[in-house]
Amino acid sequence: MHATHLAVLESEAIHIFREVAAEFDKPVMLYSVGKDSSVLLHLARKAFYPAKIPFPLLHIDTTWKFAEMIAFRDRNLRGQSLKRIPYRNFSSSTQAYRSRAEAILENSTSLPLD
């Protein structure tokens, strides 16, 4: 029986996770809470099961996520013995972008619907 294309890709991804853990001193996985990061987290769990994932997850909190996404992150990581490195991005560029967006909203005029 031949492995499906998806099974081959999964096997390759698991191999890469294990190789990174074995070859590098301080690997870290970016975790944005999105669908792609959630798939990578699932693959990392499979790669090291029943042991825990041997590297931390770096979550860069841009403060632009919905509260439900943060709740999903917390629920997804709870009880997993995973090390999480949270980083909140308060860079001046982020703040400048927010200030500009708020100014545009404050100065915009409503158009009549009819």
N, C-alpha and C positions, 0 to 999 in steps of 0.2 A: 504494500500500500504506500502511495506517495503522499508526502506531507503537502498540505495546502500552502499556497503562497503566503498567507497570513501566518501560518505556523512557522514557516521558515523565517519570516521577518521577526516574529516574537523570539525565536531561538537566537537569532543574531543579536537582538537588543539585550537579551539576558546575558549573552556572552560578553558584550561590551561592558555592561555594568560590573560583572565579575572581574574583568580584566582591569578596568579603571580602579576598582577597590584594591586589587592586588599590586598594581604598578605605581600608584601615586601615594604620596605621604598624607596629603590633606585634601582629598576630593570633597566636593560639595555639589549638591544639585539645586539648581534654581527651581523654585516652586511658586508659580504665580496664581494658583488656585483655579486656573482655567482648565479647559478640557484637555489640552495637550499635556499640561503638567500633571493632571490627574491620571492620564494614561501612563506617563513615565513613572509616577509613584506606584501604580499598580504593577508595572513591570519590575521595578526595583524590589518590591515586596516579594514577587515570585522568584527573583534571582537569588535571594538570600534566605528564603523560607527554609526551615522554621526559625532561623536566627533573625535578629533585627537588622535593619539596613545599617551598614557600617559607616555611613557618612551623614552629615547633617543636611537639612533642607534650608536653603536660604530663601526667605520670603521678603521681597522688597515691597513694602506697603506704600503705594503711591498716594494713599488716602482718597483715591478715586473709585474704589470698589464699593459695590452695594453691600449693605450690612448683611444681607443673606449670603453673600460669597464668603465673608469673614466667618459667619456662623458655620457654613459648609466646611471651611478650612479647619476650624476648631473641632467640629464633629468628626471629620475624616481623620484627624491626627490623634484624637483622644484615645488613650489606652494602647498606643502603638509603640511606646518606648522610643520614639523618634526624637532626635535632637533637632530643634528648629532654631534657626538664627533669624530673628525678626529685624528688619531694618526699615525705618520709616524715612522716606525721602522728603526732606524739607529744603531741597535745593532752591536757590533763588530763581532758577528758571521755572520751576513748578509754581512757585508763588507768583512770579510775574505773569505766567499764563493764566492762573486763576484770577488775578486782579484784572487782567485785560478782558477775560470772559465776563466777569461781573460788571465791568464798566460798559461793555457792549449791551448786556441785558438791561442795565439801568437806563441807558440812553436810547434804547430801541423804542420805536412807536408801534402801536398796534394798527394793523391795517383793517379796514372794514371788510366784513365777510360778504357783503352783497354787492 
